Amino acid sequence: VSLQINSTLPNEEHHLDTSKLQVGQSAKTQVEITSEMTTNRTGNAGDDVFSTPAMLGLMEGACIQLSDPLLGDDSATVGYAVDGLRHIASTDVGETVEISSSLVDIDHDRGRLTFEIVVTHEEKMVGKATHKRAIISKA
């Protein structure tokens, strides 16, 4: 899924403050998998596993938790690209995943942020992606 965001105005005209954002900033959060986060493709009882859409939602949330508190009150971020999304291991209801997000690139002029995200369960990689967000003015 990719959304093209076009902006012809420089960052200064949007009054967006990116000064608190730095490449290398990272955050981790842990989430227990609930039945609402699962899919069951077989229809068999007990075959519920962590769904890719739920994983992507947690990944995006981890990026928001990392970036948005560091912006001014008049700014927020919106996602516009997810690249290289891989969901490579299953996770069952009741298990806990750790979502690690790292800010790997900042385009201060255009207000664009790039994150690398890794999801693990007991040190086993569950998923990974590169996520891009644009800083927008709430005004």
VMD Tcl script that builds the backbone (N, CA, C; Angstrom):
set m [mol new atoms 417]
animate dup $m
set s [atomselect $m all]
$s set {name element resname resid chain x y z} {
  {N N VAL 1 A 0.855 -1.171 0.000}
  {CA C VAL 1 A 0.000 0.000 0.000}
  {C C VAL 1 A 0.893 1.223 0.000}
  {N N SER 2 A 0.642 2.130 -0.900}
  {CA C SER 2 A 1.438 3.345 -0.970}
  {C C SER 2 A 0.536 4.515 -1.326}
  {N N LEU 3 A 0.732 5.616 -0.637}
  {CA C LEU 3 A -0.026 6.833 -0.882}
  {C C LEU 3 A 0.964 7.910 -1.246}
  {N N GLN 4 A 0.772 8.535 -2.381}
  {CA C GLN 4 A 1.659 9.613 -2.807}
  {C C GLN 4 A 1.231 10.899 -2.131}
  {N N ILE 5 A 2.163 11.553 -1.446}
  {CA C ILE 5 A 1.877 12.829 -0.802}
  {C C ILE 5 A 2.685 13.889 -1.504}
  {N N ASN 6 A 2.001 14.860 -2.062}
  {CA C ASN 6 A 2.662 15.953 -2.761}
  {C C ASN 6 A 2.552 17.219 -1.933}
  {N N SER 7 A 3.659 17.892 -1.794}
  {CA C SER 7 A 3.672 19.159 -1.077}
  {C C SER 7 A 4.596 20.096 -1.824}
  {N N THR 8 A 4.081 21.246 -2.195}
  {CA C THR 8 A 4.902 22.215 -2.906}
  {C C THR 8 A 5.448 23.274 -1.967}
  {N N LEU 9 A 4.989 23.259 -0.716}
  {CA C LEU 9 A 5.445 24.262 0.237}
  {C C LEU 9 A 6.625 23.741 1.033}
  {N N PRO 10 A 7.644 24.552 1.234}
  {CA C PRO 10 A 8.744 24.115 2.076}
  {C C PRO 10 A 8.290 23.950 3.517}
  {N N ASN 11 A 9.073 23.188 4.264}
  {CA C ASN 11 A 8.766 22.891 5.655}
  {C C ASN 11 A 8.515 24.151 6.475}
  {N N GLU 12 A 9.282 25.207 6.248}
  {CA C GLU 12 A 9.153 26.421 7.042}
  {C C GLU 12 A 7.765 27.045 6.892}
  {N N GLU 13 A 7.183 26.955 5.706}
  {CA C GLU 13 A 5.866 27.537 5.496}
  {C C GLU 13 A 4.787 26.741 6.216}
  {N N HIS 14 A 5.056 25.466 6.471}
  {CA C HIS 14 A 4.122 24.640 7.229}
  {C C HIS 14 A 4.319 24.832 8.730}
  {N N HIS 15 A 5.388 25.501 9.124}
  {CA C HIS 15 A 5.738 25.709 10.529}
  {C C HIS 15 A 5.923 24.382 11.254}
  {N N LEU 16 A 6.557 23.430 10.603}
  {CA C LEU 16 A 6.799 22.130 11.201}
  {C C LEU 16 A 8.169 22.118 11.853}
  {N N ASP 17 A 8.207 21.713 13.101}
  {CA C ASP 17 A 9.453 21.682 13.856}
  {C C ASP 17 A 9.954 20.246 13.934}
  {N N THR 18 A 11.047 19.953 13.239}
  {CA C THR 18 A 11.641 18.615 13.268}
  {C C THR 18 A 12.911 18.580 14.108}
  {N N SER 19 A 13.173 19.633 14.859}
  {CA C SER 19 A 14.452 19.769 15.564}
  {C C SER 19 A 14.687 18.695 16.628}
  {N N LYS 20 A 13.651 18.106 17.173}
  {CA C LYS 20 A 13.822 17.085 18.214}
  {C C LYS 20 A 13.982 15.681 17.638}
  {N N LEU 21 A 13.808 15.543 16.334}
  {CA C LEU 21 A 13.951 14.244 15.682}
  {C C LEU 21 A 15.390 14.037 15.250}
  {N N GLN 22 A 15.919 12.837 15.501}
  {CA C GLN 22 A 17.293 12.524 15.117}
  {C C GLN 22 A 17.364 11.100 14.581}
  {N N VAL 23 A 18.125 10.938 13.511}
  {CA C VAL 23 A 18.380 9.594 13.001}
  {C C VAL 23 A 19.021 8.785 14.126}
  {N N GLY 24 A 18.564 7.567 14.281}
  {CA C GLY 24 A 19.080 6.694 15.331}
  {C C GLY 24 A 18.156 6.579 16.530}
  {N N GLN 25 A 17.187 7.485 16.650}
  {CA C GLN 25 A 16.229 7.356 17.746}
  {C C GLN 25 A 15.443 6.071 17.545}
  {N N SER 26 A 15.152 5.394 18.648}
  {CA C SER 26 A 14.431 4.131 18.539}
  {C C SER 26 A 13.521 3.942 19.743}
  {N N ALA 27 A 12.592 3.040 19.585}
  {CA C ALA 27 A 11.656 2.720 20.656}
  {C C ALA 27 A 11.244 1.260 20.526}
  {N N LYS 28 A 10.891 0.673 21.666}
  {CA C LYS 28 A 10.391 -0.700 21.691}
  {C C LYS 28 A 9.103 -0.724 22.494}
  {N N THR 29 A 8.189 -1.550 22.050}
  {CA C THR 29 A 6.953 -1.753 22.792}
  {C C THR 29 A 6.588 -3.226 22.709}
  {N N GLN 30 A 5.933 -3.719 23.739}
  {CA C GLN 30 A 5.503 -5.112 23.758}
  {C C GLN 30 A 3.988 -5.176 23.776}
  {N N VAL 31 A 3.459 -6.125 23.016}
  {CA C VAL 31 A 2.013 -6.286 22.903}
  {C C VAL 31 A 1.680 -7.771 22.967}
  {N N GLU 32 A 0.684 -8.102 23.777}
  {CA C GLU 32 A 0.193 -9.476 23.821}
  {C C GLU 32 A -0.834 -9.664 22.709}
  {N N ILE 33 A -0.695 -10.746 21.971}
  {CA C ILE 33 A -1.596 -11.031 20.860}
  {C C ILE 33 A -2.953 -11.471 21.408}
  {N N THR 34 A -4.003 -10.790 20.943}
  {CA C THR 34 A -5.372 -11.128 21.335}
  {C C THR 34 A -6.098 -11.750 20.151}
  {N N SER 35 A -7.248 -12.325 20.407}
  {CA C SER 35 A -8.003 -12.973 19.324}
  {C C SER 35 A -8.427 -11.971 18.252}
  {N N GLU 36 A -8.601 -10.697 18.639}
  {CA C GLU 36 A -8.973 -9.671 17.664}
  {C C GLU 36 A -7.859 -9.397 16.654}
  {N N MET 37 A -6.633 -9.795 16.963}
  {CA C MET 37 A -5.474 -9.552 16.091}
  {C C MET 37 A -5.161 -10.750 15.201}
  {N N THR 38 A -6.058 -11.729 15.164}
  {CA C THR 38 A -5.736 -12.972 14.466}
  {C C THR 38 A -6.606 -13.196 13.236}
  {N N THR 39 A -6.161 -14.167 12.478}
  {CA C THR 39 A -6.940 -14.678 11.357}
  {C C THR 39 A -6.896 -16.197 11.448}
  {N N ASN 40 A -7.878 -16.840 10.859}
  {CA C ASN 40 A -7.937 -18.293 10.855}
  {C C ASN 40 A -8.320 -18.722 9.447}
  {N N ARG 41 A -7.335 -19.087 8.658}
  {CA C ARG 41 A -7.565 -19.446 7.254}
  {C C ARG 41 A -8.120 -20.862 7.089}
  {N N THR 42 A -7.925 -21.722 8.098}
  {CA C THR 42 A -8.367 -23.111 7.957}
  {C C THR 42 A -9.786 -23.330 8.449}
  {N N GLY 43 A -10.240 -22.464 9.359}
  {CA C GLY 43 A -11.547 -22.667 9.968}
  {C C GLY 43 A -11.517 -23.662 11.105}
  {N N ASN 44 A -10.365 -24.246 11.369}
  {CA C ASN 44 A -10.235 -25.220 12.449}
  {C C ASN 44 A -10.002 -24.508 13.777}
  {N N ALA 45 A -10.643 -25.015 14.810}
  {CA C ALA 45 A -10.458 -24.446 16.147}
  {C C ALA 45 A -8.981 -24.498 16.528}
  {N N GLY 46 A -8.502 -23.400 17.088}
  {CA C GLY 46 A -7.112 -23.351 17.541}
  {C C GLY 46 A -6.119 -22.932 16.483}
  {N N ASP 47 A -6.570 -22.699 15.251}
  {CA C ASP 47 A -5.655 -22.298 14.179}
  {C C ASP 47 A -5.560 -20.779 14.026}
  {N N ASP 48 A -5.974 -20.037 15.043}
  {CA C ASP 48 A -5.902 -18.576 14.987}
  {C C ASP 48 A -4.458 -18.124 15.170}
  {N N VAL 49 A -3.967 -17.300 14.244}
  {CA C VAL 49 A -2.605 -16.761 14.332}
  {C C VAL 49 A -2.626 -15.260 14.054}
  {N N PHE 50 A -1.616 -14.587 14.553}
  {CA C PHE 50 A -1.409 -13.150 14.391}
  {C C PHE 50 A -1.493 -12.803 12.909}
  {N N SER 51 A -2.382 -11.877 12.559}
  {CA C SER 51 A -2.582 -11.532 11.152}
  {C C SER 51 A -1.600 -10.458 10.686}
  {N N THR 52 A -1.320 -10.469 9.408}
  {CA C THR 52 A -0.432 -9.461 8.824}
  {C C THR 52 A -1.009 -8.052 8.955}
  {N N PRO 53 A -2.308 -7.832 8.705}
  {CA C PRO 53 A -2.836 -6.475 8.909}
  {C C PRO 53 A -2.679 -5.985 10.352}
  {N N ALA 54 A -2.868 -6.874 11.320}
  {CA C ALA 54 A -2.687 -6.473 12.723}
  {C C ALA 54 A -1.226 -6.146 13.003}
  {N N MET 55 A -0.312 -6.937 12.443}
  {CA C MET 55 A 1.109 -6.664 12.627}
  {C C MET 55 A 1.470 -5.310 12.034}
  {N N LEU 56 A 0.969 -5.029 10.842}
  {CA C LEU 56 A 1.246 -3.745 10.204}
  {C C LEU 56 A 0.708 -2.593 11.048}
  {N N GLY 57 A -0.468 -2.753 11.620}
  {CA C GLY 57 A -1.025 -1.719 12.484}
  {C C GLY 57 A -0.151 -1.452 13.699}
  {N N LEU 58 A 0.387 -2.515 14.298}
  {CA C LEU 58 A 1.289 -2.341 15.440}
  {C C LEU 58 A 2.589 -1.671 15.012}
  {N N MET 59 A 3.078 -2.018 13.833}
  {CA C MET 59 A 4.297 -1.385 13.316}
  {C C MET 59 A 4.085 0.119 13.139}
  {N N GLU 60 A 2.975 0.480 12.509}
  {CA C GLU 60 A 2.685 1.893 12.293}
  {C C GLU 60 A 2.534 2.610 13.631}
  {N N GLY 61 A 1.844 1.978 14.570}
  {CA C GLY 61 A 1.675 2.575 15.894}
  {C C GLY 61 A 2.992 2.816 16.600}
  {N N ALA 62 A 3.942 1.893 16.440}
  {CA C ALA 62 A 5.258 2.063 17.064}
  {C C ALA 62 A 5.986 3.272 16.489}
  {N N CYS 63 A 5.843 3.499 15.196}
  {CA C CYS 63 A 6.477 4.666 14.567}
  {C C CYS 63 A 5.835 5.960 15.052}
  {N N ILE 64 A 4.525 5.963 15.175}
  {CA C ILE 64 A 3.813 7.142 15.674}
  {C C ILE 64 A 4.244 7.451 17.102}
  {N N GLN 65 A 4.351 6.422 17.936}
  {CA C GLN 65 A 4.768 6.623 19.328}
  {C C GLN 65 A 6.176 7.187 19.417}
  {N N LEU 66 A 7.019 6.854 18.455}
  {CA C LEU 66 A 8.389 7.361 18.446}
  {C C LEU 66 A 8.444 8.802 17.965}
  {N N SER 67 A 7.745 9.126 16.896}
  {CA C SER 67 A 7.911 10.442 16.270}
  {C C SER 67 A 6.977 11.524 16.785}
  {N N ASP 68 A 5.705 11.227 16.906}
  {CA C ASP 68 A 4.727 12.291 17.144}
  {C C ASP 68 A 4.918 13.058 18.451}
  {N N PRO 69 A 5.329 12.425 19.555}
  {CA C PRO 69 A 5.564 13.202 20.778}
  {C C PRO 69 A 6.723 14.203 20.652}
  {N N LEU 70 A 7.577 14.013 19.655}
  {CA C LEU 70 A 8.723 14.904 19.462}
  {C C LEU 70 A 8.406 16.067 18.528}
  {N N LEU 71 A 7.200 16.101 18.010}
  {CA C LEU 71 A 6.769 17.189 17.134}
  {C C LEU 71 A 6.037 18.239 17.961}
  {N N GLY 72 A 5.849 19.397 17.386}
  {CA C GLY 72 A 5.061 20.427 18.051}
  {C C GLY 72 A 3.607 20.008 18.165}
  {N N ASP 73 A 2.866 20.668 19.045}
  {CA C ASP 73 A 1.456 20.346 19.255}
  {C C ASP 73 A 0.606 20.538 18.005}
  {N N ASP 74 A 1.098 21.325 17.057}
  {CA C ASP 74 A 0.332 21.595 15.839}
  {C C ASP 74 A 0.684 20.646 14.701}
  {N N SER 75 A 1.459 19.576 14.992}
  {CA C SER 75 A 1.899 18.649 13.949}
  {C C SER 75 A 1.565 17.208 14.312}
  {N N ALA 76 A 1.482 16.381 13.285}
  {CA C ALA 76 A 1.285 14.942 13.430}
  {C C ALA 76 A 1.948 14.281 12.229}
  {N N THR 77 A 1.922 12.953 12.175}
  {CA C THR 77 A 2.452 12.254 11.009}
  {C C THR 77 A 1.370 11.368 10.405}
  {N N VAL 78 A 1.507 11.149 9.101}
  {CA C VAL 78 A 0.641 10.217 8.383}
  {C C VAL 78 A 1.528 9.284 7.569}
  {N N GLY 79 A 1.154 8.019 7.531}
  {CA C GLY 79 A 1.912 7.059 6.752}
  {C C GLY 79 A 1.613 7.201 5.277}
  {N N TYR 80 A 2.657 7.022 4.451}
  {CA C TYR 80 A 2.423 7.070 3.005}
  {C C TYR 80 A 3.107 5.944 2.251}
  {N N ALA 81 A 3.888 5.113 2.916}
  {CA C ALA 81 A 4.488 3.968 2.225}
  {C C ALA 81 A 4.907 2.915 3.236}
  {N N VAL 82 A 4.749 1.666 2.836}
  {CA C VAL 82 A 5.289 0.525 3.572}
  {C C VAL 82 A 6.031 -0.301 2.538}
  {N N ASP 83 A 7.328 -0.423 2.723}
  {CA C ASP 83 A 8.159 -1.148 1.765}
  {C C ASP 83 A 8.729 -2.399 2.418}
  {N N GLY 84 A 8.828 -3.458 1.639}
  {CA C GLY 84 A 9.491 -4.675 2.095}
  {C C GLY 84 A 8.814 -5.357 3.263}
  {N N LEU 85 A 7.497 -5.237 3.378}
  {CA C LEU 85 A 6.787 -5.873 4.489}
  {C C LEU 85 A 6.909 -7.382 4.371}
  {N N ARG 86 A 7.389 -7.989 5.441}
  {CA C ARG 86 A 7.520 -9.444 5.503}
  {C C ARG 86 A 6.942 -9.919 6.823}
  {N N HIS 87 A 6.066 -10.917 6.750}
  {CA C HIS 87 A 5.521 -11.580 7.939}
  {C C HIS 87 A 6.001 -13.014 7.830}
  {N N ILE 88 A 7.050 -13.341 8.589}
  {CA C ILE 88 A 7.791 -14.574 8.315}
  {C C ILE 88 A 7.638 -15.669 9.363}
  {N N ALA 89 A 6.920 -15.393 10.442}
  {CA C ALA 89 A 6.718 -16.429 11.455}
  {C C ALA 89 A 5.363 -16.221 12.118}
  {N N SER 90 A 4.751 -17.321 12.508}
  {CA C SER 90 A 3.438 -17.223 13.146}
  {C C SER 90 A 3.587 -16.924 14.636}
  {N N THR 91 A 2.538 -16.335 15.182}
  {CA C THR 91 A 2.481 -16.021 16.606}
  {C C THR 91 A 1.063 -16.322 17.064}
  {N N ASP 92 A 0.939 -16.996 18.188}
  {CA C ASP 92 A -0.362 -17.433 18.675}
  {C C ASP 92 A -0.969 -16.455 19.674}
  {N N VAL 93 A -2.272 -16.580 19.869}
  {CA C VAL 93 A -2.979 -15.792 20.879}
  {C C VAL 93 A -2.322 -16.029 22.236}
  {N N GLY 94 A -2.126 -14.941 22.970}
  {CA C GLY 94 A -1.517 -15.024 24.296}
  {C C GLY 94 A -0.017 -14.836 24.299}
  {N N GLU 95 A 0.612 -14.982 23.147}
  {CA C GLU 95 A 2.050 -14.741 23.073}
  {C C GLU 95 A 2.302 -13.243 22.945}
  {N N THR 96 A 3.492 -12.827 23.325}
  {CA C THR 96 A 3.845 -11.411 23.300}
  {C C THR 96 A 4.864 -11.149 22.205}
  {N N VAL 97 A 4.610 -10.106 21.425}
  {CA C VAL 97 A 5.573 -9.670 20.419}
  {C C VAL 97 A 6.187 -8.352 20.872}
  {N N GLU 98 A 7.413 -8.124 20.436}
  {CA C GLU 98 A 8.089 -6.854 20.689}
  {C C GLU 98 A 8.258 -6.146 19.356}
  {N N ILE 99 A 7.819 -4.901 19.302}
  {CA C ILE 99 A 7.932 -4.097 18.090}
  {C C ILE 99 A 9.020 -3.073 18.318}
  {N N SER 100 A 10.078 -3.124 17.512}
  {CA C SER 100 A 11.200 -2.190 17.610}
  {C C SER 100 A 11.186 -1.295 16.381}
  {N N SER 101 A 11.091 0.001 16.608}
  {CA C SER 101 A 11.120 0.948 15.493}
  {C C SER 101 A 12.333 1.849 15.640}
  {N N SER 102 A 12.986 2.119 14.519}
  {CA C SER 102 A 14.164 2.987 14.495}
  {C C SER 102 A 13.994 4.016 13.395}
  {N N LEU 103 A 14.281 5.255 13.727}
  {CA C LEU 103 A 14.233 6.342 12.745}
  {C C LEU 103 A 15.548 6.314 11.978}
  {N N VAL 104 A 15.493 6.003 10.678}
  {CA C VAL 104 A 16.717 5.817 9.898}
  {C C VAL 104 A 16.994 6.939 8.905}
  {N N ASP 105 A 15.993 7.784 8.632}
  {CA C ASP 105 A 16.225 8.898 7.715}
  {C C ASP 105 A 15.210 10.003 7.990}
  {N N ILE 106 A 15.687 11.240 7.896}
  {CA C ILE 106 A 14.820 12.411 8.046}
  {C C ILE 106 A 15.092 13.346 6.884}
  {N N ASP 107 A 14.053 13.691 6.160}
  {CA C ASP 107 A 14.135 14.735 5.143}
  {C C ASP 107 A 13.498 15.968 5.773}
  {N N HIS 108 A 14.328 16.788 6.425}
  {CA C HIS 108 A 13.827 17.958 7.148}
  {C C HIS 108 A 13.127 18.939 6.212}
  {N N ASP 109 A 13.621 19.086 4.993}
  {CA C ASP 109 A 13.039 20.048 4.055}
  {C C ASP 109 A 11.621 19.660 3.641}
  {N N ARG 110 A 11.390 18.377 3.468}
  {CA C ARG 110 A 10.077 17.912 3.008}
  {C C ARG 110 A 9.221 17.348 4.135}
  {N N GLY 111 A 9.796 17.235 5.346}
  {CA C GLY 111 A 9.043 16.692 6.468}
  {C C GLY 111 A 8.708 15.225 6.295}
  {N N ARG 112 A 9.678 14.437 5.841}
  {CA C ARG 112 A 9.483 13.008 5.611}
  {C C ARG 112 A 10.380 12.209 6.554}
  {N N LEU 113 A 9.829 11.136 7.119}
  {CA C LEU 113 A 10.546 10.281 8.058}
  {C C LEU 113 A 10.533 8.849 7.538}
  {N N THR 114 A 11.656 8.151 7.709}
  {CA C THR 114 A 11.738 6.747 7.320}
  {C C THR 114 A 12.140 5.924 8.534}
  {N N PHE 115 A 11.398 4.847 8.766}
  {CA C PHE 115 A 11.614 3.971 9.912}
  {C C PHE 115 A 11.895 2.549 9.443}
  {N N GLU 116 A 12.744 1.865 10.187}
  {CA C GLU 116 A 12.906 0.419 10.042}
  {C C GLU 116 A 12.212 -0.197 11.247}
  {N N ILE 117 A 11.379 -1.206 11.003}
  {CA C ILE 117 A 10.634 -1.835 12.083}
  {C C ILE 117 A 10.887 -3.335 12.048}
  {N N VAL 118 A 11.093 -3.906 13.239}
  {CA C VAL 118 A 11.263 -5.345 13.384}
  {C C VAL 118 A 10.317 -5.813 14.485}
  {N N VAL 119 A 9.610 -6.905 14.214}
  {CA C VAL 119 A 8.727 -7.519 15.201}
  {C C VAL 119 A 9.333 -8.869 15.563}
  {N N THR 120 A 9.481 -9.114 16.865}
  {CA C THR 120 A 10.063 -10.374 17.325}
  {C C THR 120 A 9.171 -11.019 18.388}
  {N N HIS 121 A 9.346 -12.319 18.529}
  {CA C HIS 121 A 8.729 -13.085 19.618}
  {C C HIS 121 A 9.821 -13.982 20.172}
  {N N GLU 122 A 10.174 -13.764 21.434}
  {CA C GLU 122 A 11.240 -14.544 22.077}
  {C C GLU 122 A 12.489 -14.583 21.201}
  {N N GLU 123 A 12.902 -13.434 20.728}
  {CA C GLU 123 A 14.104 -13.233 19.913}
  {C C GLU 123 A 14.027 -13.840 18.514}
  {N N LYS 124 A 12.876 -14.404 18.144}
  {CA C LYS 124 A 12.661 -14.922 16.791}
  {C C LYS 124 A 11.981 -13.819 15.984}
  {N N MET 125 A 12.502 -13.528 14.792}
  {CA C MET 125 A 11.884 -12.498 13.960}
  {C C MET 125 A 10.525 -12.971 13.460}
  {N N VAL 126 A 9.520 -12.136 13.668}
  {CA C VAL 126 A 8.167 -12.407 13.200}
  {C C VAL 126 A 7.885 -11.612 11.929}
  {N N GLY 127 A 8.376 -10.373 11.887}
  {CA C GLY 127 A 8.135 -9.537 10.724}
  {C C GLY 127 A 9.066 -8.354 10.681}
  {N N LYS 128 A 9.099 -7.706 9.508}
  {CA C LYS 128 A 9.927 -6.516 9.342}
  {C C LYS 128 A 9.366 -5.683 8.202}
  {N N ALA 129 A 9.703 -4.397 8.215}
  {CA C ALA 129 A 9.262 -3.495 7.146}
  {C C ALA 129 A 10.015 -2.183 7.254}
  {N N THR 130 A 9.973 -1.430 6.169}
  {CA C THR 130 A 10.400 -0.032 6.153}
  {C C THR 130 A 9.128 0.785 5.998}
  {N N HIS 131 A 8.975 1.777 6.854}
  {CA C HIS 131 A 7.746 2.581 6.848}
  {C C HIS 131 A 8.101 4.050 6.697}
  {N N LYS 132 A 7.365 4.741 5.847}
  {CA C LYS 132 A 7.608 6.171 5.616}
  {C C LYS 132 A 6.393 6.972 6.061}
  {N N ARG 133 A 6.678 8.089 6.737}
  {CA C ARG 133 A 5.628 8.953 7.253}
  {C C ARG 133 A 5.923 10.391 6.865}
  {N N ALA 134 A 4.878 11.161 6.667}
  {CA C ALA 134 A 5.004 12.584 6.357}
  {C C ALA 134 A 4.506 13.384 7.552}
  {N N ILE 135 A 5.220 14.451 7.867}
  {CA C ILE 135 A 4.793 15.348 8.934}
  {C C ILE 135 A 3.787 16.329 8.337}
  {N N ILE 136 A 2.656 16.452 9.010}
  {CA C ILE 136 A 1.613 17.364 8.545}
  {C C ILE 136 A 1.255 18.353 9.650}
  {N N SER 137 A 0.685 19.447 9.246}
  {CA C SER 137 A 0.190 20.439 10.193}
  {C C SER 137 A -1.247 20.089 10.549}
  {N N LYS 138 A -1.575 20.145 11.832}
  {CA C LYS 138 A -2.951 19.892 12.266}
  {C C LYS 138 A -3.847 21.095 12.004}
  {N N ALA 139 A -3.230 22.247 11.779}
  {CA C ALA 139 A -4.011 23.487 11.605}
  {C C ALA 139 A -4.738 23.517 10.285}
}
mol reanalyze $m
mol bondsrecalc $m
mol representation Tube
mol addrep $m
